[in-house]
Amino acid sequence: MAPALGVFTDVLMIFLVLSTWPTPAFFQIQGDPEVEGAYPSLNVTFNSRTMNLSWDCPENMTEARCLLRHEETGKIIMKVSRMGCSCTFTSMTLHAGATLEVQVTAHQRHLRETLVYANTGVEGTAARNFSCFIYDADFLNCTWARGPVAPVDTQYFLFLQDSRSQGKRETECPGYLKEAGTNLGCHLHGLSRWPFYTYFLVNGSSRHMHIQFFDAILSTKEIERFSPPANTSVHCNESHCLIQWLQPKTQQRLSYLDFQYQLDIQKENMEPGSWNPLVEVSGASENKYNFPSLQPRVRHWVRVRAADARVLGWSPWSQPVHFGSDTEDGGLLRVSLLVVLGTLVCTLVLGFLAKRFFKMCGLLSPIPHVKDKLNDQQDLEHQDVGRKAEPSVMPSLPLASGCGLRSAASQVSRLWSEPAEASPFSTFSINLHKFK
């Protein structure tokens, strides 16, 4: 009984072993898209300028997709049509490297191939401190510094790329800014054709080592520096001064609602620390601000600057515009001078008119004097001879109306001209004449 039981046990063990023995199907490659298959290479290539990833198309391909792993953007997946054997990614920076992958399904097999894109070259040779800014709406300035380990003969080159165009149009800087013969900046004019986001690439070359590249994607909105507002003017009345200015010209298309302004209104010769706070004004179809200022007003100046209301990157200040009087009591001083000058003019005019009036009325006739009888008698004899030759005609002088004092003055004149009784004074005058 025992031997039979042992034989049965052995047969059962052999059966269990044979039932768990692997079949040929167990060794086939499983169709897992995340596992690389043992098939010929897809010959994956990547063009960093056009951001195009391509590979050799296998026969009967039914599905394909591209993957890109980036430090900043993370994982990007793109599906490809059956007839396509390439995919193009949007522009992104690659100076830190990226990992690309192609996954293909063909003949019910899942193929996968990975490509690591690295920034070849010696570490520390790439351009540093890269920055750009737009000014006066149509000018671009970019600057960078030499890599810390770059050789002396390193030369850098800047390329701009329009990410909107299908062929990834690329333009080299037309005007480099040099320092000691090395390109360390670029000046560009004419930005109307460039997109909102522009790709910048700075690569380099040297005879001694391979130079790494640096790339960046910049928004024209973020790098634009507004020009100061134009045509600032001030018009004042008795209580206010109206300040007006024009919206600055920009490279991007903005409405007046996108602008924010600051006004700096100060008195001249202000003490440090006592300046007025800046005035914030939102953009409007007519940019203006009413500054309360009563007459007489002291001397002021105002300047204006602008910014995008969503970014607040302020432009330089406009040129100051001055308004008001030179001194605090300048208005009163001017009025006082005018009053004194008017009073002086009126006094001179009234004096001139009074002199004319009195002269016409005879009040200012020559003062009569004591007559010399001897000389006057000879003069009278000569005058009598003349009267005999010519008839005597006494012209009549017109008298102004209202001159009643003229008769009194005439009587006084006749009294002095009539012969007077002998007096010591007249005797002295006659004797003096004889002595002569």
C-alpha positions in Angstrom: 0.0 0.0 0.0 2.8 2.3 0.8 4.7 1.8 -2.4 1.6 2.5 -4.4 1.0 5.7 -2.5 4.6 6.7 -3.2 4.3 6.1 -6.9 1.1 8.1 -7.0 2.8 11.0 -5.2 5.7 11.0 -7.6 3.3 11.1 -10.6 1.4 13.9 -9.1 4.6 15.9 -8.5 5.8 15.3 -12.1 2.4 16.5 -13.4 2.5 19.7 -11.3 6.0 20.4 -12.6 5.0 19.9 -16.2 1.9 22.1 -15.9 4.0 25.0 -14.7 6.7 24.6 -17.4 6.9 27.8 -19.6 5.5 27.6 -23.1 7.1 29.3 -26.2 4.6 32.1 -26.0 6.0 33.1 -22.6 9.3 34.3 -24.2 7.7 36.7 -26.7 8.2 40.5 -26.2 5.1 42.0 -24.6 3.4 44.9 -26.4 4.2 47.6 -23.8 4.7 51.0 -25.3 6.9 52.1 -22.4 9.4 49.3 -22.9 11.9 49.5 -25.7 11.7 46.7 -28.2 14.6 44.7 -29.5 14.2 46.0 -33.1 16.3 48.0 -35.5 17.0 51.6 -34.6 14.6 54.3 -35.7 17.5 56.7 -36.3 16.0 59.6 -34.4 17.4 63.1 -35.2 16.6 66.5 -33.7 17.1 70.0 -35.3 17.3 72.5 -32.5 16.9 75.5 -34.8 13.5 74.3 -36.2 12.6 72.2 -33.1 11.8 69.3 -35.4 12.1 65.7 -34.3 12.2 63.0 -37.0 12.9 59.3 -37.5 12.9 56.5 -40.0 9.3 55.3 -40.7 8.8 51.5 -40.2 6.5 49.6 -42.5 2.8 49.3 -41.5 3.1 52.0 -38.8 -0.2 52.4 -37.1 0.6 54.9 -34.3 3.3 57.2 -33.3 3.9 59.9 -30.7 6.7 62.3 -29.6 7.7 63.2 -26.1 9.9 66.0 -24.8 11.1 66.4 -21.2 12.2 69.9 -20.3 13.3 71.3 -17.0 11.1 74.4 -17.3 8.1 73.1 -19.3 8.0 69.6 -18.0 6.7 66.7 -20.2 5.3 67.5 -23.6 3.5 64.8 -25.7 2.5 65.2 -29.3 0.6 62.6 -31.4 1.6 62.0 -35.0 -0.6 61.0 -37.9 0.0 57.5 -39.5 1.7 59.0 -42.6 4.0 61.3 -40.5 7.4 60.4 -39.2 8.3 63.7 -37.6 6.9 66.3 -35.1 7.7 69.9 -34.5 7.6 71.5 -31.0 7.0 75.1 -30.2 10.1 77.2 -29.5 11.6 76.8 -26.1 15.0 77.3 -24.5 17.5 74.4 -24.8 20.7 75.7 -23.2 19.9 73.5 -20.2 19.4 70.4 -22.4 16.3 68.2 -23.1 15.3 64.6 -23.5 13.3 63.5 -26.5 11.6 60.2 -27.2 9.7 58.6 -30.1 7.2 55.8 -29.6 6.0 53.9 -32.6 3.6 50.9 -33.2 4.2 48.8 -36.3 3.3 45.2 -37.1 1.7 45.0 -33.6 5.1 45.8 -32.2 5.8 48.7 -29.9 9.0 50.5 -30.6 10.6 53.3 -28.5 13.8 55.3 -28.9 15.2 58.1 -26.7 17.5 60.9 -27.7 19.3 63.2 -25.2 20.0 66.7 -26.4 22.9 68.3 -24.6 24.5 71.8 -24.8 27.9 70.6 -26.0 30.9 72.6 -25.1 33.0 73.6 -22.1 31.0 74.6 -19.1 31.3 78.3 -18.4 32.0 79.5 -21.9 28.4 80.5 -22.8 27.4 84.2 -22.8 26.2 85.5 -19.4 23.8 88.2 -18.2 21.8 88.4 -21.4 19.2 91.2 -21.5 17.3 93.2 -24.1 15.0 96.2 -24.1 12.9 98.0 -26.7 12.9 101.9 -26.7 11.4 104.6 -28.9 8.9 101.9 -30.1 11.1 100.6 -32.9 14.6 100.1 -31.5 16.1 97.0 -29.8 19.3 96.9 -27.7 20.7 93.6 -26.3 23.8 93.1 -24.2 25.6 90.1 -22.7 28.9 89.3 -21.0 31.7 87.0 -21.8 31.6 83.5 -20.2 34.0 83.3 -17.2 36.2 80.6 -18.8 35.8 81.6 -22.4 39.1 82.1 -24.2 40.3 85.6 -25.3 39.6 84.9 -28.9 35.9 83.9 -28.3 33.5 85.6 -30.6 29.7 85.6 -30.0 26.9 85.9 -32.5 23.2 86.8 -31.9 20.3 85.3 -33.9 16.6 86.2 -33.7 13.9 83.8 -34.7 10.3 84.3 -35.6 8.4 81.4 -34.0 5.3 82.2 -36.0 6.8 81.4 -39.4 6.6 77.8 -40.7 10.3 77.7 -41.6 11.4 79.3 -38.3 12.8 82.4 -40.0 16.1 83.5 -38.5 18.0 86.8 -38.7 21.4 87.6 -37.4 22.1 90.9 -35.6 22.9 93.6 -38.2 24.8 95.8 -35.8 27.0 94.4 -33.1 28.3 96.4 -30.1 31.9 95.5 -29.5 34.3 95.7 -26.6 38.0 94.9 -27.3 36.9 93.3 -30.6 34.4 90.9 -29.0 30.7 91.2 -29.8 29.0 91.9 -26.5 25.8 93.7 -27.7 23.4 94.2 -30.6 21.5 97.2 -31.9 18.5 96.5 -34.1 16.0 98.9 -35.8 12.6 97.9 -37.2 10.7 95.6 -34.9 7.3 95.7 -36.6 7.7 92.3 -38.2 8.7 90.5 -35.0 6.2 88.5 -33.1 5.0 88.9 -29.5 7.4 86.2 -28.4 10.8 86.2 -30.0 13.5 83.5 -29.7 17.1 84.8 -29.1 20.1 82.6 -29.6 23.7 83.6 -28.7 26.3 81.1 -29.8 30.1 81.4 -29.9 33.3 80.1 -31.5 36.9 79.8 -30.5 40.0 78.1 -31.9 40.9 76.7 -28.5 37.6 75.1 -27.3 34.0 74.5 -28.1 31.7 77.3 -26.9 28.3 76.6 -25.4 25.3 78.5 -26.5 22.7 80.5 -24.6 19.1 81.0 -25.7 16.1 82.9 -24.3 12.5 83.6 -25.3 11.5 87.2 -24.5 8.1 88.9 -24.7 8.2 92.3 -26.5 5.6 93.5 -24.0 7.8 92.8 -21.0 11.1 94.2 -22.4 9.7 97.4 -23.9 10.6 100.7 -22.1 8.1 103.4 -22.8 9.2 106.8 -24.0 8.3 109.8 -21.8 4.9 111.3 -22.6 5.1 114.1 -25.2 3.9 117.7 -25.5 3.4 118.4 -21.8 1.7 121.8 -21.3 0.2 123.9 -18.5 -2.6 126.5 -18.7 -3.6 128.3 -15.6 -6.6 130.4 -14.5 -7.4 132.1 -11.1 -7.9 128.8 -9.2 -6.5 125.9 -11.2 -3.7 124.9 -13.6 -4.7 122.4 -16.4 -1.8 120.0 -17.1 -2.1 118.0 -20.4 0.1 115.5 -22.2 0.1 113.0 -25.1 0.2 109.2 -24.9 3.7 107.9 -25.8 4.3 105.8 -29.0 4.8 102.1 -28.3 5.9 99.0 -30.2 2.9 97.0 -29.1 -0.6 98.1 -29.8 -2.2 99.5 -26.7 -5.3 101.5 -26.0 -5.4 104.5 -23.7 -6.9 102.2 -21.0 -3.6 100.2 -20.8 -1.6 103.2 -19.6 -0.9 104.5 -16.1 0.7 107.9 -15.5 2.6 109.6 -12.6 2.8 113.4 -12.3 5.6 115.0 -10.2 4.5 118.6 -9.3 6.8 120.5 -7.1 7.6 124.1 -6.0 11.0 125.4 -7.1 13.7 125.6 -4.5 12.0 123.2 -2.1 13.7 122.0 1.0 14.9 118.3 1.0 12.3 116.0 2.4 9.4 118.4 1.8 8.5 117.3 -1.7 4.9 116.7 -2.7 3.8 113.1 -3.3 3.5 111.8 -6.8 0.0 112.0 -8.4 -1.4 108.8 -10.0 -3.6 109.3 -13.1 -5.2 106.5 -15.2 -5.1 106.7 -19.0 -7.9 108.4 -20.8 -8.8 109.6 -24.3 -7.6 113.1 -23.3 -4.8 112.9 -20.7 -5.2 115.8 -18.3 -5.1 116.8 -14.6 -6.4 119.8 -12.8 -3.9 121.1 -10.3 -5.5 123.4 -7.6 -3.4 126.6 -7.5 -4.8 130.0 -6.5 -3.4 133.3 -7.7 -0.9 134.6 -6.9 0.9 131.2 -7.3 4.5 130.5 -6.6 6.9 129.1 -9.2 6.2 125.3 -9.9 7.5 122.7 -12.3 5.8 119.4 -13.5 7.0 116.3 -15.2 5.2 113.1 -16.3 6.1 109.5 -16.9 4.1 106.5 -18.2 3.8 102.7 -17.8 1.8 99.8 -18.8 -0.9 99.5 -16.2 -0.5 95.7 -16.0 3.3 95.7 -15.8 4.2 99.1 -14.3 7.6 99.4 -15.9 8.0 103.2 -15.7 9.4 105.3 -18.5 11.9 108.1 -18.0 10.5 111.4 -16.8 9.6 114.0 -19.3 11.3 117.4 -19.4 10.1 119.7 -16.6 7.6 122.4 -17.6 7.6 125.5 -15.4 4.6 127.7 -14.5 3.7 130.3 -11.8 5.5 133.5 -10.6 9.2 133.8 -9.8 8.5 134.7 -6.2 5.8 134.1 -3.7 4.6 137.8 -3.8 5.4 138.2 -7.5 1.8 138.9 -8.4 1.4 141.6 -5.7 4.7 143.2 -6.6 3.7 143.3 -10.3 0.4 145.0 -9.4 2.1 147.5 -7.1 4.6 148.5 -9.8 1.7 149.0 -12.3 -0.1 151.2 -9.8 2.9 153.4 -9.2 3.7 153.6 -12.9 0.1 154.6 -13.6 0.0 157.2 -10.9 3.2 158.8 -12.2 1.9 158.9 -15.8 -1.4 160.4 -14.7 0.5 163.1 -12.6 2.6 164.1 -15.6 -0.4 164.3 -17.9 -2.4 166.4 -15.4 0.6 168.7 -14.8 1.0 169.3 -18.6 -2.7 170.1 -19.0 -2.7 172.5 -16.0 0.3 174.3 -17.4 -1.5 174.8 -20.7 -4.6 176.0 -19.0 -2.9 178.5 -16.8 -0.8 179.9 -19.7 -3.9 180.4 -21.8 -5.6 182.3 -19.0 -2.5 184.6 -18.4 -1.8 183.5 -14.9 1.7 182.5 -16.0 2.6 185.8 -17.8 6.1 187.2 -17.3 6.5 189.0 -14.0 6.5 192.9 -14.5 9.6 194.8 -13.5 10.6 198.5 -12.7 11.0 200.4 -16.0 14.1 202.4 -16.9 12.6 205.8 -17.8 15.5 207.2 -19.7 16.0 204.1 -21.9 12.3 203.5 -22.1 11.8 207.1 -23.3 14.2 206.7 -26.1 12.6 203.4 -27.1 9.2 205.2 -27.0 10.5 207.9 -29.3 11.7 205.3 -31.8 8.4 203.6 -31.5 6.5 206.9 -32.2 8.5 207.4 -35.4 7.5 204.0 -36.5 3.9 204.5 -35.7 3.9 207.7 -37.9 5.2 205.7 -40.8 2.7 202.9 -40.3 -0.8 203.0 -39.0 -1.1 201.5 -35.5 -3.0 198.3 -35.4 -3.6 196.5 -32.1 -4.2 192.8 -32.6 -6.8 191.4 -30.4 -5.9 188.3 -28.4 -8.6 185.7 -27.9 -9.3 185.0 -24.3 -10.4 181.7 -23.1 -13.7 181.5 -21.5 -13.5 181.3 -17.8 -10.3 183.3 -17.5 -11.8 186.2 -15.4 -8.5 186.8 -13.7 -6.9 188.1 -16.9 -8.2 191.7 -16.3 -6.7 191.8 -12.9 -3.3 190.7 -14.3 -3.6 193.4 -17.0 -4.3 196.1 -14.5 -1.2 195.1 -12.5 0.9 195.3 -15.7 -0.4 198.8 -16.5 0.4 200.1 -13.0 3.9 199.0 -13.4 4.2 200.6 -16.9 2.8 204.1 -16.0 5.1 206.9 -14.9 5.6 206.9 -11.2 6.5 209.8 -8.8 10.1 210.4 -8.1 11.5 208.2 -5.5 14.9 207.3 -4.3 14.9 204.2 -6.3 14.1 206.0 -9.6 16.7 208.8 -8.9 19.3 206.2 -8.1 18.5 204.5 -11.4 18.8 207.8 -13.5 22.1 208.8 -11.8 23.5 205.4 -12.4 22.7 205.7 -16.1 24.5 209.0 -16.3 27.5 207.6 -14.6 27.7 204.9 -17.2 
